[in-house]
Amino acid sequence: MVYYGNLFIMDAYTNLAINTTTKKVAFRFTQPFSKKLERLYFYVGAVAGTPPWIKFGVQTTSGGLPTGTWICSTYAQYIATGPQVVEFWVDVTAGTVYAIVFEWYSGTCDGSNYISIRAGDTNNYMIPYDLAVDLQATTLFYDGVSWSDQLKDPCFILGYQYDTPPIDPVDHGFPYYENGIMSIYSTFYRGERFTPPSKKRINTLGMWVAKTVSAPADDLYFVLYNITDSLEVASVTVPKAEVGTTPTWIDKSISAVTLLSTKTYRIYAKSPASISLLACFRLYRGLCPALDVWYKRSWHGDVDVSDYSGDGGASWSTGVTFDFPFRFTEAPLPAAGLHASKVAPLILDT
């Protein structure tokens, strides 16, 4: 089964603390191309007391673990949380598995004086921007004795030579630093706006959803809308009994439709007769720092973006710093020369 959509999910995040002189955090990844690395962006998730100075940079790996051999490194003290950037100047090689390592350098480091590095809380093994698979992508933690795989997505961006900061199509990494929960009820509709990269025929609508412990009054509805032509393409009902309190993919069949790369669409969820925030449905979104270099590496950058309405769909607002997961099952396109009406009940914009 082949899916199209934003398949990258983020339900939570993690702060990994360097609160002893022996603990370390590492982000492992496969370098996608050969280039000169110039910048590392990462996120400080927490600080306490007088944080210690940390040493960090890129190491080689062996057997999936950092070797202790730095190809570039620096050290700094961070006294505030948030996105950070540091400059390097080193060649990196396509297909090589590297690790970005953070460790204690100097200063008091204990339960009252520490720094935490932000990571995700779901391991997608995919690069958010284009969903390219990277089975090496994960977060590692050294507890003072041994490394262990935390099975969490990293949180970093790498910038390269010949870039034009802060916007660059060849920057690489994992920009989502936090999750967000958006409630679906009454006039509050949430979803994602997108333009397919090529013609796609689909026969399901799917979203990553959950509900509150208190059952919503209404069912949940998925709607696919053609923004370019102001036309509803498809809609399905998801009975509230089928939605659990833990987020999961829910897919519903539709009559096959064809989406075109010349059109912009919106998939969204609604539950108009659910009137309480305490008894509603929820969509989970990945959030990026509000800086170009971060959100340009989210799913399709700032081209495909979140869409949300607070007035029952009368007006919509977009957000470039977060994305909602969704997916469609791709069906075979009609054979060349075969009239579309004989293949599918509905083919749009042909």
HELIX and SHEET records of a PDB file:
HELIX    1   1 LYS A  240  GLU A  242  5                                   3    
HELIX    2   2 ASP A  292  TYR A  295  1                                   4    
HELIX    3   3 ALA A  340  LYS A  342  5                                   3    
SHEET    1   A 4 TYR A   3  ASN A   6  0                                        
SHEET    2   A 4 PHE A 326  ALA A 331 -1                                        
SHEET    3   A 4 LYS A 200  LYS A 211 -1                                        
SHEET    4   A 4 THR A 248  LEU A 259 -1                                        
SHEET    1   B 5 TYR A   3  ASN A   6  0                                        
SHEET    2   B 5 PHE A 326  ALA A 331 -1                                        
SHEET    3   B 5 LYS A 200  LYS A 211 -1                                        
SHEET    4   B 5 PHE A 281  LEU A 287 -1                                        
SHEET    5   B 5 GLU A 178  ILE A 184 -1                                        
SHEET    1   C 5 TYR A   3  ASN A   6  0                                        
SHEET    2   C 5 PHE A 326  ALA A 331 -1                                        
SHEET    3   C 5 LYS A 200  LYS A 211 -1                                        
SHEET    4   C 5 PHE A 281  LEU A 287 -1                                        
SHEET    5   C 5 PHE A 322  ASP A 323 -1                                        
SHEET    1   D 4 TYR A  13  ILE A  18  0                                        
SHEET    2   D 4 TYR A 114  GLY A 120 -1                                        
SHEET    3   D 4 LYS A  35  ALA A  48 -1                                        
SHEET    4   D 4 GLY A  82  VAL A  92 -1                                        
SHEET    1   E 5 TYR A  13  ILE A  18  0                                        
SHEET    2   E 5 TYR A 114  GLY A 120 -1                                        
SHEET    3   E 5 LYS A  35  ALA A  48 -1                                        
SHEET    4   E 5 PHE A 156  TYR A 160 -1                                        
SHEET    5   E 5 HIS A 172  PHE A 174 -1                                        
SHEET    1   F 6 LEU A  65  ALA A  76  0                                        
SHEET    2   F 6 TRP A  53  SER A  62 -1                                        
SHEET    3   F 6 VAL A  97  SER A 106 -1                                        
SHEET    4   F 6 LYS A  24  THR A  30 -1                                        
SHEET    5   F 6 THR A 138  TYR A 142 -1                                        
SHEET    6   F 6 TRP A 147  ASP A 149 -1                                        
SHEET    1   G 6 LEU A 231  VAL A 238  0                                        
SHEET    2   G 6 LEU A 220  ASN A 226 -1                                        
SHEET    3   G 6 TYR A 265  LYS A 270 -1                                        
SHEET    4   G 6 TYR A 189  PHE A 194 -1                                        
SHEET    5   G 6 VAL A 305  SER A 309 -1                                        
SHEET    6   G 6 SER A 317  GLY A 319 -1                                        
END                                                                             
